[in-house]
Amino acid sequence: MYEPFIQEDLTMTSTRLMALGGTLLLLAACGGSGATTRPSTVASSAPSTAPSTAPSSAPSTAPSTAPSAVAGETICDNLPADAAGDLLEEICDEGVITMSTDPAYPPQSELTPEGEYQGFDIDVGKEIAARLGVELAYETPAWEVLTAGSWQGRWDFSVGSMTVTGEREEVLDFTQPYYFTPAQLAVRDGSGITDIAGLAGKVVCVGEDTTYLYWLEGTLDLGSAVELPEVPEGTTATTLATDRDCAEAWRAGREDFDGWMSSSTTIADAVADGLPVIPLEPAAFNEPLAAAFDKSGPDHDQLLAAVDSIIGDMHEDGTLSDLSEEWLGSDLTKEL
């Protein structure tokens, strides 16, 4: 116990000053013992829109209580005790999260001649990083490597317009969808084909390991909520590295396939760029697209829950709708 030494000849004023000093000393000691240490490296950029409340529905694999931020602060500013040992803690400590992306998939993502990434998925990833309170870095794995899981820590998550399927859920964890796109068929200009039925017995080009390939092969499973149409009889698939490569191959003069399948947004972008593409109506089916994490990677329950919560906030505050309007020409963030 601390007992102040008091001399009998001190004046009343001195007594009061010493008592006040002792009180301040004790208060300072109490305040210091409960202080929380913040991550040593956090990006200086703050989110453009502060998160509001957590979404009503969270992924089944996420913790029941998701990390959340208060107005004006980020997830990493309020790191919960449950984050100890989680990938979220590591990311907050390092001040950076690495996202996989495609450098040639406009308008979702592309690498410009100036060496900058741009697109809808890029801006969604940037906003997620900002609301976490960290910087965003990129890796560009092949699509089939990304969807196979077992990333070995080379990147932390994917915001790459990935459709949630039963097969992918075996190796990847998903957030709630951040947007929904129609899967559409298109034909080469001059083919004479005017509807989907006209592709019977024809070859359709798709990206490798895509839902479009699975549909053409008859193996696509989007759950009971999505009704899939029949594939035109005799239609077969050929693949290139990404969807957009199919349209580029037509521009380069290839004529060994008559059809192309991709998202309606990618096809519309190819048309706008003057590629020899004719979209076919109606769209074949609609796809839910979500952020993904590697099941076999480091523990990431808290990171998954935090990103899912951020996506829910971005739905609620209109950020996703605004980005969709900007990059995709319409609001595709509502379930179709």
N, C-alpha and C positions, 0 to 999 in steps of 0.2 A: 504494500500500500504506500502511496505517496502522501506524506504529511508535510505541508509547508511549515517552515520554521518561522515562528512569530516572536518578535521582540516586544517586551512590554511597553517600551517607549515609542513604538511606531504610532504615527498619527492615524486617525480614522481613514484618511484619504489613502495612505499607503496600504492599509489593510484591504481596502476595496480593490485597489489596482492589482494586488497580488492574487486575490481571489479570482478576479476576472482573467488574469493570465493563466492560472491553473485550469480554469474551465476551458479556455480556448485550446490549451495543450491537449486535454483529454478528448475534445471534439475532433481535433485533427488526427489523433491516433485512431479513433474509431472509424473515421472516414477512410483512412488509408488502408485499413485491413480488409475492406470489402470491395476494393477497386477491381474492375474487370480489365484484363489486358486485351487490347484490340490486335488484330492481325498487323504484322509489321509492314506489309506491302499491300496496299489497296489502291485500285485505280482512282484517279482524281475525278473522273467523270461521273456525274450523278445521273440517275434515270431521268428522261425527259418528262415522264409522268409518274408520280409516286404511286406505288401499289396501294390498293384499297383493302378489300377483305379477301380471304381465301375462297376459292370456288366451292360450290356446294358439293361437287363430286370430285374425288381424287382417285388416282389410279389404285387398283387393288393391291399393288405391291408397295405403295408408299406408306410411311408411318401415319398413324391416325392424326397426329398433330404436326402440321407442316411448318417449317420455319417461315416466319413472316417479318415484314418490315413495317415500321411506322412511318408516317408522313415525313418526307425529307431525309430519311435514312435508307440504307440498303440492307439486304439480308446479311451481308458480312459485318455490318455495324451491330447487329443483334444476334450473333451466332448462338444458337441454343446449346445447352449442355449435351444434348443428345447427338450433336454433331461431332463429338470427340471420336477420332478414328475414322470418320466418314470422309469420302472424297470431297464433300463440301468444305470441310475444315482445311484440307490440303489446298484446295483452290483459293480459298480466302487468304490463307497464309502466303501463297505464291503470288496472288494478285492477278491471275490470268486463268481463263478457261479456254480449252482448245476445242474447236468445232470442226467436224468434217464437212466438206462442201464440194460441189462440182464446179470447176472453172469454165464449163461450157454448157450451161443449162439455163439460158435466159427464158423468161424474165425472172426466174427464181434465183439464179446465181450465175455469175460469169466473172471472169478476170478480164479487166479492160486492158487496152494497149498501154495504158499508163501504169499498169501493175496494181490497180486497185480492184477489190471485189465489190460487186454491186448486185442488187436484186432483192426480191421480196424475202427470200429465206435469209439473206445476209442481214437485212435490216431487222428481221425478227430476232436473229441471233445476237445482234448488237444490243438490242433493247433488253434481252434476257441478261446479257453480261452486265449491262449498266445497272439493272435492278438488283443483281447480285452484289455489285460493287467492285467488279474486276474488269480487266481488259479482255479483249477477244482475239484469239489467235486461230489460224486455220491449218488444216491438213486436207489433202485431196486424194483419198484412197479410191480405188476402183469400186464401182457400185456393188459388184458381187462380193468384194472383200468386206464392205461395210455391212451388207445384209446378212453375212455369214456369222457375225459375232466374233468372239475371241480377238478383240482389238489389241490386246497386250499393252494397254495403256498408252497407245500412240496418239489417241485423241480422247476427249472426255465425253462428248455427246454429239449427236447428229441433229441438225435442223436442216433437213435436205429433202423435204416433200416426200417423206417415206410413208407409204400406206401401211396401216396396221392390218396384218394378216395372222391367221392362226399359226402358220409355219414360222413366221418371224418372231412371234411371241414366245416361241420355245427357246430362243437365244437372246432376245432383246427385251428390255423393259420400255414401255411407252408412257408418255404423258397423255392427257386428254388431247384430242385433235386441235390444232391451231387454225386449220382451214380445211375445206372440202372442195375437190375438183371433179368435174366430169371427165371420164375417160372417153376419148373421141377417136374415131377413125378418119383418115384422110386419104386421098388418092393423088397420084401424079397428074399434073395438068396435061390434058390431052389423052388420058386413058379411056375416056368415054363412060366411066363408071359414075353413076349418079346416086346410088344408095348402098347401104351396107350389104344387102343381098347380092349386089353386083360383084362382091369380093369372093363369092363362092368359087372354089377351085383356084384362087389366086394366092400369091405370096405376099405377106404383110411384114414389113420391117418394124422391129421394136428394139428397145434397149435391152442389154443383157440382164438377166435375173430381175425382171420387172413384173409388176402385176399384169401388164399387158401380155407378156409372154405366157404367164400362168393361165390367163383367160383363154388365149388361143390354143393352149395345150389341154384345156379342160380341167386344170388342177387348182384354180383360184378359189379361195375360201375367204369371203369377207363377212361371214356370219349370216345368221338368218335374217338380219335386218336389211340386207342388201340383196335384191333380186337380180340375178345375172341373166342376161339374154343368151340365147343359143348362138354359138359360133356358126357363121355361114358354112355349109357343107363343103368339105374338101379344102378349106382355107388352111394354109400352113404358114409358119413363121420363119423369118431369118433375123439374125441379131447383129447389132453393132454396139459399140461401147456404151453410147448413150442414145436416148430417143432422138435428140436433135440431129445426130449424125445421119439419120435416115434421110431427112430433108436435104441436108448438105450433099449427100450422095446423089440425090436427084439433080441438084444444081450442077454437080460435077459431070453429069451425063449418064449415070447408071440407070438401066431400065430393066434390071432383072427382078424387080418387085414392083407391084402396082399399088400396094397399100402401105399406110404408115399408121401406127397407133401410139398416142401419147396423151398427155393432159390437154384439155381444150386451151389452156393458157399458153402452153408451149407451141401448139399448132397455130394459134392466133398470132403469136410473136413471129413465127416463121413466115406467115402470110404478110405481116406488116413489113418484114425485111425483104420482101420481093421474091421469096423462094417459090418454086413451081408446085404449089400445094393447093388442093381443093378440099376443104373440110366437108364431111358427110354428117347430115343430121338424121335423127337425133343422136345425142351422146349414148354410148353403150351402157355405162353405169357410172355411179358416183363413188368417190373414194374418200375416206377419212384419213387425213395426213397429220402425223404427230412427231414430236421430238423423241429420240431414242437413246438408250443407254445399254451398255454391254453387260449382260447378266453375269458373265464370267470375269468381269473386271473388279476393281477395288470396291469395297462396301460403299454403296451410293444411295441408300434409302433416303437419307436427308437431302441429298442433292436432287434426287428425282422429285421428292415432295416439294422442294423449293421451286424448281423450274415449273412443275405442274401448277403451283400456286400463282406464279408470275404469269403464266399463260392465261389462267383464269382471270387474273386482274386485267390483262391486256384485252381480253374479250369484253369485260365489263366497262372499262373506261374508253373503249372505242379505238385503242391504238391499232389493234389488228385490222379492224375495218378500214381505218385510214390507210394503212400500208397496202392492204389488198386493193383498194381503189386506186392508189398511186401506181402500183406495179402491174396489177392484173386487170385493171380497167373496170372492175366491179367488185362488190363485197361478196367474197366466197367464204366468209368465216362462219356462216350459219349453216347448220346441218340441212342438207337438201332433202 
